[in-house]
Amino acid sequence: MTATLTYDLLLQSCHAEPDPVAHALAGAIASAARGVIQAPSPALGLDGERFKALLARYFPKLDQHICAQHCEGCRALRSDEFDDLVILLLDHRSHNGEETEWLAHAIASACMGGDHLYQDMGLPNRQALSDLLKEHFTRLFNKNVGNMKWKKFFYKQLCDQAEVKVCQAPSCQVCNDYLNCFGPEDETFPTNLAVLAGRAPQ
């Protein structure tokens, strides 16, 4: 029987006090392991070797048997929506290296969840997510001048790139959905591009 990769188990497997990236990775992996986000495994869309490298780097005390169980058979997640989110993030990354790629995969995976993005990443609040984005994806963070909710903002970026019109209002300020995009994060909203673009039922 495969042991579940829980948030607490992962953080206990860190070699030192977990940093914000470790918290985000642990939260996203745990959400995927519980089936909260739509991924075929907890591997955040990574293949087995890359996921094994992530676990070794951030959670080195994790039992090797548990690690092998979860890495075996992992395949890279292939999805246009997922790939577009990863590319969007990596196009705006502030640092090169595997850690930033892993974080981009964690954020993109968590975007497949039904709750607010920070919740599906296991973060305590939206500010923690904003701080993470400011540090690791600075140019993308700076584009969100209106402080739009992050999942909404990412999908709006994708829609703008694809020249998909998602709102008929001339500006956000006069849009009927203004509070849904910019208000307190205490409500549900569409979680995929097709819904936001009006091509699928909510």
HELIX and SHEET records of a PDB file:
HELIX    1   1 TYR A    7  GLN A   12  1                                   6    
HELIX    2   2 PRO A   20  ALA A   33  1                                  14    
HELIX    3   3 GLY A   48  TYR A   58  1                                  11    
HELIX    4   4 GLN A   64  CYS A   71  1                                   8    
HELIX    5   5 ASP A   80  ASP A   91  1                                  12    
HELIX    6   6 GLU A   98  ALA A  110  1                                  13    
HELIX    7   7 LEU A  117  ASP A  120  1                                   4    
HELIX    8   8 ARG A  126  HIS A  136  1                                  11    
HELIX    9   9 THR A  138  LYS A  143  1                                   6    
HELIX   10  10 TRP A  150  GLN A  161  1                                  12    
HELIX   11  11 CYS A  172  VAL A  174  5                                   3    
HELIX   12  12 TYR A  178  PHE A  182  1                                   5    
HELIX   13  13 LEU A  193  LEU A  196  1                                   4    
END                                                                             
